[in-house]
Amino acid sequence: VAALQDEKNSLMSENEIMNDRLEQIDDSLDDPNTVVAKKYFSAQLQLEQLQEENFRLEAAKDDYRVHCEDLEKQLIELQHRNNELTSLAEESR
């Protein structure tokens, strides 16, 4: 029982230390002048910019996909037309 109480006290002490560290980190993020806060906000800004760029690129990809499908349809139509004209040219020869 004594060993378990010692282990419990040790764990409670370690838990308090970890909670203090967590509060210090939270406090350092609240102060915009700390290096950690600057890096955090910089990373957050970069993440937002990358998300916006990703959204823009996804939209462009969708536009190109639709354009490509249209071009494929035109190609098929032109191939059919070419076949028709080729057969007409052969008939007239």
Steps between C-alpha positions, in 0.01 A plus 500: 500500500783738589670432165177572316452822697857606414438421132172693513673801657775480240249488218301789646820705525593415142147592391531842666833561327348408163200725562735788588694444176176493306390830655839654414464390139145637486622828651786522250251459214284779639794741497558590132857614570640159593690293246264207546195719437659656193582159357152374584324793333735481204426129458129567538513772233697272269246222555213733409682616187569143395136406557389790281750405230388137520137609458596714200695216342217254557260738326744544209540122477123460476485767229775325302326166538180643349699667222681174429169311479371759253814465288469122503141528376612737225778261405258209466264712290786615276624143458151392392479793262844418362396138443185616320696740280763235428237251388330768284837586344561134420154469345553802281837364379 
